[in-house]
Amino acid sequence: MALETVQKRMCDQCLFSKDKIVSDIRKSEILEECKNENNHFICHKATILGKKVTCHAFYKKCTNPALSQMLESMGEVDFVDIR
């Protein structure tokens, strides 16, 4: 089982898109909470389905690239499509 499960692609309401479902202020709060709690942002569409899947854009934009590359090369990241 992979250490991290990540949405395969950015959803149409992604926190990092122009079509996000929260305000810019709330987006900033969410990202600050993730940083302070050392957590990844979980895709809201996965949450609706009862799954814990890291947001694709969060993973790509906010995870240390060296760490991401290392985890992926070790097979510790599972990219899934929850649609």
LORO-57634 format. One record per residue: residue number from 1; x, y, z of N, C-alpha, C, CB in turn; residue in one letter. Coordinates in steps of 0.2 Angstrom, whole numbers. Glycine has a CB too. Layout:
<recs>
<rec pos="NUM" n_xx="X" n_yy="Y" n_zz="Z" ca_xx="X" ca_yy="Y" ca_zz="Z" c_xx="X" c_yy="Y" c_zz="Z" cb_xx="X" cb_yy="Y" cb_zz="Z" code="A"/>
...
</recs>
This chain:
<recs>
<rec pos="1" n_xx="4" n_yy="-6" n_zz="0" ca_xx="0" ca_yy="0" ca_zz="0" c_xx="4" c_yy="6" c_zz="0" cb_xx="-5" cb_yy="0" cb_zz="6" code="M"/>
<rec pos="2" n_xx="3" n_yy="11" n_zz="-4" ca_xx="7" ca_yy="17" ca_zz="-5" c_xx="6" c_yy="21" c_zz="1" cb_xx="4" cb_yy="21" cb_zz="-11" code="A"/>
<rec pos="3" n_xx="11" n_yy="25" n_zz="3" ca_xx="11" ca_yy="30" ca_zz="8" c_xx="6" c_yy="36" c_zz="7" cb_xx="18" cb_yy="33" cb_zz="9" code="L"/>
<rec pos="4" n_xx="6" n_yy="38" n_zz="1" ca_xx="2" ca_yy="44" ca_zz="-1" c_xx="-3" c_yy="42" c_zz="-7" cb_xx="6" cb_yy="50" cb_zz="-2" code="E"/>
<rec pos="5" n_xx="-9" n_yy="44" n_zz="-6" ca_xx="-14" ca_yy="43" ca_zz="-12" c_xx="-15" c_yy="50" c_zz="-14" cb_xx="-20" cb_yy="39" cb_zz="-9" code="T"/>
<rec pos="6" n_xx="-14" n_yy="51" n_zz="-21" ca_xx="-15" ca_yy="58" ca_zz="-24" c_xx="-20" c_yy="57" c_zz="-30" cb_xx="-8" cb_yy="61" cb_zz="-26" code="V"/>
<rec pos="7" n_xx="-24" n_yy="62" n_zz="-30" ca_xx="-29" ca_yy="63" ca_zz="-36" c_xx="-24" c_yy="63" c_zz="-42" cb_xx="-34" cb_yy="69" cb_zz="-35" code="Q"/>
<rec pos="8" n_xx="-26" n_yy="59" n_zz="-47" ca_xx="-22" ca_yy="59" ca_zz="-53" c_xx="-22" c_yy="66" c_zz="-57" cb_xx="-25" cb_yy="54" cb_zz="-58" code="K"/>
<rec pos="9" n_xx="-27" n_yy="69" n_zz="-57" ca_xx="-27" ca_yy="76" ca_zz="-60" c_xx="-31" c_yy="81" c_zz="-56" cb_xx="-30" cb_yy="75" cb_zz="-68" code="R"/>
<rec pos="10" n_xx="-30" n_yy="87" n_zz="-58" ca_xx="-34" ca_yy="92" ca_zz="-55" c_xx="-41" c_yy="92" c_zz="-56" cb_xx="-31" cb_yy="99" cb_zz="-56" code="M"/>
<rec pos="11" n_xx="-46" n_yy="93" n_zz="-51" ca_xx="-53" ca_yy="93" ca_zz="-53" c_xx="-55" c_yy="99" c_zz="-55" cb_xx="-57" cb_yy="91" cb_zz="-46" code="C"/>
<rec pos="12" n_xx="-62" n_yy="100" n_zz="-58" ca_xx="-64" ca_yy="106" ca_zz="-60" c_xx="-66" c_yy="111" c_zz="-55" cb_xx="-70" cb_yy="104" cb_zz="-64" code="D"/>
<rec pos="13" n_xx="-66" n_yy="110" n_zz="-49" ca_xx="-67" ca_yy="114" ca_zz="-44" c_xx="-61" c_yy="115" c_zz="-39" cb_xx="-73" cb_yy="112" cb_zz="-40" code="Q"/>
<rec pos="14" n_xx="-55" n_yy="113" n_zz="-41" ca_xx="-49" ca_yy="113" ca_zz="-37" c_xx="-48" c_yy="120" c_zz="-34" cb_xx="-43" cb_yy="111" cb_zz="-42" code="C"/>
<rec pos="15" n_xx="-45" n_yy="119" n_zz="-28" ca_xx="-43" ca_yy="125" ca_zz="-23" c_xx="-38" c_yy="129" c_zz="-27" cb_xx="-40" cb_yy="122" cb_zz="-17" code="L"/>
<rec pos="16" n_xx="-35" n_yy="127" n_zz="-32" ca_xx="-30" ca_yy="130" ca_zz="-35" c_xx="-32" c_yy="133" c_zz="-42" cb_xx="-23" cb_yy="126" cb_zz="-36" code="F"/>
<rec pos="17" n_xx="-39" n_yy="132" n_zz="-44" ca_xx="-41" ca_yy="134" ca_zz="-50" c_xx="-46" c_yy="140" c_zz="-49" cb_xx="-45" cb_yy="128" cb_zz="-53" code="S"/>
<rec pos="18" n_xx="-47" n_yy="143" n_zz="-55" ca_xx="-51" ca_yy="149" ca_zz="-55" c_xx="-59" c_yy="147" c_zz="-53" cb_xx="-51" cb_yy="153" cb_zz="-62" code="K"/>
<rec pos="19" n_xx="-60" n_yy="141" n_zz="-53" ca_xx="-67" ca_yy="139" ca_zz="-52" c_xx="-68" c_yy="136" c_zz="-45" cb_xx="-69" cb_yy="134" cb_zz="-57" code="D"/>
<rec pos="20" n_xx="-63" n_yy="137" n_zz="-40" ca_xx="-63" ca_yy="135" ca_zz="-34" c_xx="-69" c_yy="136" c_zz="-30" cb_xx="-57" cb_yy="137" cb_zz="-29" code="K"/>
<rec pos="21" n_xx="-72" n_yy="133" n_zz="-25" ca_xx="-78" ca_yy="134" ca_zz="-22" c_xx="-77" c_yy="138" c_zz="-16" cb_xx="-81" cb_yy="127" cb_zz="-21" code="I"/>
<rec pos="22" n_xx="-72" n_yy="140" n_zz="-14" ca_xx="-71" ca_yy="144" ca_zz="-8" c_xx="-68" c_yy="151" c_zz="-10" cb_xx="-66" cb_yy="141" cb_zz="-3" code="V"/>
<rec pos="23" n_xx="-68" n_yy="156" n_zz="-6" ca_xx="-65" ca_yy="163" ca_zz="-7" c_xx="-58" c_yy="162" c_zz="-7" cb_xx="-68" cb_yy="168" cb_zz="-2" code="S"/>
<rec pos="24" n_xx="-54" n_yy="167" n_zz="-9" ca_xx="-47" ca_yy="168" ca_zz="-9" c_xx="-45" c_yy="168" c_zz="-2" cb_xx="-44" cb_yy="174" cb_zz="-13" code="D"/>
<rec pos="25" n_xx="-49" n_yy="171" n_zz="3" ca_xx="-47" ca_yy="172" ca_zz="10" c_xx="-47" c_yy="165" c_zz="13" cb_xx="-52" cb_yy="176" cb_zz="13" code="I"/>
<rec pos="26" n_xx="-53" n_yy="161" n_zz="11" ca_xx="-53" ca_yy="154" ca_zz="14" c_xx="-48" c_yy="150" c_zz="11" cb_xx="-60" cb_yy="151" cb_zz="12" code="R"/>
<rec pos="27" n_xx="-46" n_yy="151" n_zz="5" ca_xx="-40" ca_yy="147" ca_zz="2" c_xx="-34" c_yy="148" c_zz="6" cb_xx="-39" cb_yy="149" cb_zz="-6" code="K"/>
<rec pos="28" n_xx="-33" n_yy="154" n_zz="7" ca_xx="-27" ca_yy="156" ca_zz="11" c_xx="-27" c_yy="153" c_zz="18" cb_xx="-26" cb_yy="163" cb_zz="12" code="S"/>
<rec pos="29" n_xx="-33" n_yy="153" n_zz="21" ca_xx="-33" ca_yy="150" ca_zz="28" c_xx="-32" c_yy="142" c_zz="27" cb_xx="-40" cb_yy="151" cb_zz="31" code="E"/>
<rec pos="30" n_xx="-35" n_yy="139" n_zz="22" ca_xx="-34" ca_yy="132" ca_zz="22" c_xx="-27" c_yy="130" c_zz="21" cb_xx="-38" cb_yy="129" cb_zz="16" code="I"/>
<rec pos="31" n_xx="-23" n_yy="134" n_zz="16" ca_xx="-16" ca_yy="132" ca_zz="15" c_xx="-12" c_yy="134" c_zz="21" cb_xx="-14" cb_yy="136" cb_zz="9" code="L"/>
<rec pos="32" n_xx="-14" n_yy="139" n_zz="25" ca_xx="-10" ca_yy="140" ca_zz="31" c_xx="-11" c_yy="135" c_zz="36" cb_xx="-12" cb_yy="147" cb_zz="34" code="E"/>
<rec pos="33" n_xx="-17" n_yy="132" n_zz="37" ca_xx="-19" ca_yy="126" ca_zz="41" c_xx="-15" c_yy="120" c_zz="39" cb_xx="-27" cb_yy="125" cb_zz="41" code="E"/>
<rec pos="34" n_xx="-15" n_yy="119" n_zz="33" ca_xx="-11" ca_yy="113" ca_zz="31" c_xx="-3" c_yy="114" c_zz="33" cb_xx="-11" cb_yy="112" cb_zz="23" code="C"/>
<rec pos="35" n_xx="-1" n_yy="120" n_zz="32" ca_xx="6" ca_yy="121" ca_zz="33" c_xx="7" c_yy="120" c_zz="41" cb_xx="8" cb_yy="128" cb_zz="31" code="K"/>
<rec pos="36" n_xx="3" n_yy="123" n_zz="45" ca_xx="4" ca_yy="123" ca_zz="52" c_xx="3" c_yy="116" c_zz="55" cb_xx="-1" cb_yy="128" cb_zz="55" code="N"/>
<rec pos="37" n_xx="-1" n_yy="112" n_zz="52" ca_xx="-3" ca_yy="106" ca_zz="54" c_xx="1" c_yy="100" c_zz="51" cb_xx="-10" cb_yy="104" cb_zz="54" code="E"/>
<rec pos="38" n_xx="6" n_yy="102" n_zz="46" ca_xx="10" ca_yy="98" ca_zz="42" c_xx="5" c_yy="92" c_zz="39" cb_xx="15" cb_yy="95" cb_zz="47" code="N"/>
<rec pos="39" n_xx="0" n_yy="95" n_zz="36" ca_xx="-5" ca_yy="90" ca_zz="32" c_xx="-5" c_yy="92" c_zz="25" cb_xx="-12" cb_yy="90" cb_zz="36" code="N"/>
<rec pos="40" n_xx="-7" n_yy="87" n_zz="21" ca_xx="-9" ca_yy="89" ca_zz="14" c_xx="-16" c_yy="91" c_zz="14" cb_xx="-8" cb_yy="83" cb_zz="10" code="H"/>
<rec pos="41" n_xx="-18" n_yy="95" n_zz="9" ca_xx="-25" ca_yy="96" ca_zz="7" c_xx="-28" c_yy="91" c_zz="4" cb_xx="-26" cb_yy="103" cb_zz="3" code="F"/>
<rec pos="42" n_xx="-34" n_yy="88" n_zz="7" ca_xx="-38" ca_yy="83" ca_zz="4" c_xx="-43" c_yy="85" c_zz="-1" cb_xx="-41" cb_yy="78" cb_zz="10" code="I"/>
<rec pos="43" n_xx="-43" n_yy="82" n_zz="-7" ca_xx="-48" ca_yy="84" ca_zz="-12" c_xx="-55" c_yy="83" c_zz="-9" cb_xx="-47" cb_yy="79" cb_zz="-18" code="C"/>
<rec pos="44" n_xx="-59" n_yy="89" n_zz="-10" ca_xx="-65" ca_yy="89" ca_zz="-7" c_xx="-70" c_yy="83" c_zz="-11" cb_xx="-69" cb_yy="96" cb_zz="-8" code="H"/>
<rec pos="45" n_xx="-69" n_yy="82" n_zz="-17" ca_xx="-73" ca_yy="77" ca_zz="-20" c_xx="-71" c_yy="70" c_zz="-18" cb_xx="-71" cb_yy="77" cb_zz="-28" code="K"/>
<rec pos="46" n_xx="-65" n_yy="69" n_zz="-16" ca_xx="-64" ca_yy="62" ca_zz="-12" c_xx="-67" c_yy="62" c_zz="-6" cb_xx="-56" cb_yy="62" cb_zz="-12" code="A"/>
<rec pos="47" n_xx="-67" n_yy="68" n_zz="-2" ca_xx="-70" ca_yy="68" ca_zz="5" c_xx="-77" c_yy="66" c_zz="4" cb_xx="-69" cb_yy="75" cb_zz="8" code="T"/>
<rec pos="48" n_xx="-81" n_yy="69" n_zz="-1" ca_xx="-88" ca_yy="67" ca_zz="-2" c_xx="-89" c_yy="60" c_zz="-3" cb_xx="-91" cb_yy="71" cb_zz="-8" code="I"/>
<rec pos="49" n_xx="-84" n_yy="56" n_zz="-6" ca_xx="-85" ca_yy="49" ca_zz="-7" c_xx="-82" c_yy="45" c_zz="-1" cb_xx="-81" cb_yy="47" cb_zz="-13" code="L"/>
<rec pos="50" n_xx="-80" n_yy="49" n_zz="4" ca_xx="-77" ca_yy="45" ca_zz="10" c_xx="-70" c_yy="43" c_zz="9" cb_xx="-82" cb_yy="39" cb_zz="12" code="G"/>
<rec pos="51" n_xx="-67" n_yy="46" n_zz="5" ca_xx="-60" ca_yy="44" ca_zz="4" c_xx="-55" c_yy="49" c_zz="6" cb_xx="-59" cb_yy="42" cb_zz="-4" code="K"/>
<rec pos="52" n_xx="-49" n_yy="47" n_zz="7" ca_xx="-44" ca_yy="52" ca_zz="9" c_xx="-38" c_yy="52" c_zz="4" cb_xx="-40" cb_yy="50" cb_zz="16" code="K"/>
<rec pos="53" n_xx="-39" n_yy="57" n_zz="-1" ca_xx="-35" ca_yy="58" ca_zz="-7" c_xx="-32" c_yy="65" c_zz="-7" cb_xx="-39" cb_yy="56" cb_zz="-13" code="V"/>
<rec pos="54" n_xx="-26" n_yy="65" n_zz="-7" ca_xx="-23" ca_yy="72" ca_zz="-8" c_xx="-24" c_yy="75" c_zz="-14" cb_xx="-15" cb_yy="72" cb_zz="-7" code="T"/>
<rec pos="55" n_xx="-26" n_yy="82" n_zz="-14" ca_xx="-27" ca_yy="86" ca_zz="-20" c_xx="-21" c_yy="86" c_zz="-25" cb_xx="-29" cb_yy="93" cb_zz="-18" code="C"/>
<rec pos="56" n_xx="-22" n_yy="85" n_zz="-31" ca_xx="-17" ca_yy="84" ca_zz="-36" c_xx="-13" c_yy="91" c_zz="-36" cb_xx="-20" cb_yy="83" cb_zz="-43" code="H"/>
<rec pos="57" n_xx="-16" n_yy="96" n_zz="-37" ca_xx="-13" ca_yy="103" ca_zz="-37" c_xx="-9" c_yy="104" c_zz="-31" cb_xx="-17" cb_yy="108" cb_zz="-39" code="A"/>
<rec pos="58" n_xx="-12" n_yy="103" n_zz="-25" ca_xx="-8" ca_yy="104" ca_zz="-19" c_xx="-2" c_yy="100" c_zz="-19" cb_xx="-12" cb_yy="102" cb_zz="-13" code="F"/>
<rec pos="59" n_xx="-2" n_yy="93" n_zz="-21" ca_xx="4" ca_yy="89" ca_zz="-21" c_xx="9" c_yy="92" c_zz="-25" cb_xx="2" cb_yy="82" cb_zz="-23" code="Y"/>
<rec pos="60" n_xx="7" n_yy="94" n_zz="-31" ca_xx="12" ca_yy="97" ca_zz="-36" c_xx="15" c_yy="103" c_zz="-34" cb_xx="9" cb_yy="97" cb_zz="-43" code="K"/>
<rec pos="61" n_xx="11" n_yy="108" n_zz="-31" ca_xx="13" ca_yy="114" ca_zz="-30" c_xx="16" c_yy="115" c_zz="-23" cb_xx="7" cb_yy="119" cb_zz="-30" code="K"/>
<rec pos="62" n_xx="14" n_yy="111" n_zz="-18" ca_xx="16" ca_yy="112" ca_zz="-11" c_xx="20" c_yy="107" c_zz="-8" cb_xx="10" cb_yy="113" cb_zz="-7" code="C"/>
<rec pos="63" n_xx="21" n_yy="102" n_zz="-11" ca_xx="26" ca_yy="96" ca_zz="-9" c_xx="33" c_yy="97" c_zz="-11" cb_xx="23" cb_yy="89" cb_zz="-11" code="T"/>
<rec pos="64" n_xx="38" n_yy="97" n_zz="-7" ca_xx="45" ca_yy="97" ca_zz="-9" c_xx="46" c_yy="93" c_zz="-15" cb_xx="49" cb_yy="96" cb_zz="-3" code="N"/>
<rec pos="65" n_xx="48" n_yy="96" n_zz="-20" ca_xx="49" ca_yy="92" ca_zz="-26" c_xx="54" c_yy="86" c_zz="-26" cb_xx="52" cb_yy="96" cb_zz="-32" code="P"/>
<rec pos="66" n_xx="59" n_yy="87" n_zz="-22" ca_xx="64" ca_yy="81" ca_zz="-20" c_xx="61" c_yy="76" c_zz="-17" cb_xx="70" cb_yy="84" cb_zz="-16" code="A"/>
<rec pos="67" n_xx="57" n_yy="77" n_zz="-12" ca_xx="53" ca_yy="72" ca_zz="-8" c_xx="48" c_yy="69" c_zz="-13" cb_xx="49" cb_yy="75" cb_zz="-2" code="L"/>
<rec pos="68" n_xx="44" n_yy="73" n_zz="-17" ca_xx="39" ca_yy="70" ca_zz="-21" c_xx="43" c_yy="65" c_zz="-26" cb_xx="36" cb_yy="75" cb_zz="-25" code="S"/>
<rec pos="69" n_xx="48" n_yy="67" n_zz="-29" ca_xx="52" ca_yy="63" ca_zz="-34" c_xx="54" c_yy="56" c_zz="-30" cb_xx="58" cb_yy="66" cb_zz="-37" code="Q"/>
<rec pos="70" n_xx="57" n_yy="57" n_zz="-24" ca_xx="59" ca_yy="51" ca_zz="-20" c_xx="54" c_yy="46" c_zz="-19" cb_xx="63" cb_yy="53" cb_zz="-14" code="M"/>
<rec pos="71" n_xx="48" n_yy="49" n_zz="-16" ca_xx="43" ca_yy="45" ca_zz="-15" c_xx="40" c_yy="41" c_zz="-21" cb_xx="37" cb_yy="49" cb_zz="-11" code="L"/>
<rec pos="72" n_xx="39" n_yy="45" n_zz="-26" ca_xx="37" ca_yy="42" ca_zz="-32" c_xx="41" c_yy="36" c_zz="-35" cb_xx="36" cb_yy="47" cb_zz="-38" code="E"/>
<rec pos="73" n_xx="48" n_yy="38" n_zz="-35" ca_xx="53" ca_yy="33" ca_zz="-37" c_xx="52" c_yy="26" c_zz="-33" cb_xx="60" cb_yy="35" cb_zz="-37" code="S"/>
<rec pos="74" n_xx="51" n_yy="27" n_zz="-27" ca_xx="50" ca_yy="21" ca_zz="-22" c_xx="43" c_yy="18" c_zz="-22" cb_xx="52" cb_yy="23" cb_zz="-15" code="M"/>
<rec pos="75" n_xx="39" n_yy="20" n_zz="-26" ca_xx="32" ca_yy="18" ca_zz="-27" c_xx="28" c_yy="19" c_zz="-21" cb_xx="33" cb_yy="10" cb_zz="-28" code="G"/>
<rec pos="76" n_xx="29" n_yy="25" n_zz="-18" ca_xx="25" ca_yy="26" ca_zz="-12" c_xx="20" c_yy="31" c_zz="-13" cb_xx="30" cb_yy="29" cb_zz="-6" code="E"/>
<rec pos="77" n_xx="19" n_yy="33" n_zz="-19" ca_xx="13" ca_yy="37" ca_zz="-21" c_xx="9" c_yy="34" c_zz="-26" cb_xx="16" cb_yy="44" cb_zz="-24" code="V"/>
<rec pos="78" n_xx="2" n_yy="34" n_zz="-24" ca_xx="-3" ca_yy="30" ca_zz="-28" c_xx="-7" c_yy="36" c_zz="-31" cb_xx="-7" cb_yy="25" cb_zz="-25" code="D"/>
<rec pos="79" n_xx="-7" n_yy="37" n_zz="-38" ca_xx="-11" ca_yy="42" ca_zz="-41" c_xx="-17" c_yy="38" c_zz="-43" cb_xx="-7" cb_yy="45" cb_zz="-48" code="F"/>
<rec pos="80" n_xx="-23" n_yy="41" n_zz="-41" ca_xx="-30" ca_yy="38" ca_zz="-42" c_xx="-34" c_yy="43" c_zz="-46" cb_xx="-33" cb_yy="35" cb_zz="-36" code="V"/>
<rec pos="81" n_xx="-39" n_yy="40" n_zz="-49" ca_xx="-44" ca_yy="44" ca_zz="-52" c_xx="-51" c_yy="43" c_zz="-48" cb_xx="-45" cb_yy="43" cb_zz="-60" code="D"/>
<rec pos="82" n_xx="-53" n_yy="48" n_zz="-45" ca_xx="-59" ca_yy="47" ca_zz="-41" c_xx="-66" c_yy="49" c_zz="-44" cb_xx="-59" cb_yy="51" cb_zz="-34" code="I"/>
<rec pos="83" n_xx="-65" n_yy="51" n_zz="-50" ca_xx="-71" ca_yy="53" ca_zz="-54" c_xx="-76" c_yy="47" c_zz="-56" cb_xx="-70" cb_yy="57" cb_zz="-60" code="R"/>
</recs>
